[in-house]
Amino acid sequence: MEVIADTYLSPNAPVQLATPVFLEQRGGFQKQIILRVRKNLAEMDRQLALQKTCSRLLLEGGWYAILRVPVNRSDEDLAIDLLESRDVYVHPGHFF
């Protein structure tokens, strides 16, 4: 997958040429992302506090959160069920 991404999904020439401008203007975009991620995390923590089944692991960066859930079926079955029944997209634990 890494080879495919590096080989076929590289930025095109206009994006490469615009990169210095993108980097200069990143401040506004970064603030928007940070605010959104913090708001989403606060909402997730609020909802997790309402139940005792799941817990969130300590964050180390990025915008993903890892949840500890009871093992009563495969992680892939849980991910598919969440998508189909709740319209929630998660990565099964075995992806990592």
Long-range contacts (C-beta under 8 A, 24 or more apart in sequence): 33-63, 37-63, 41-65
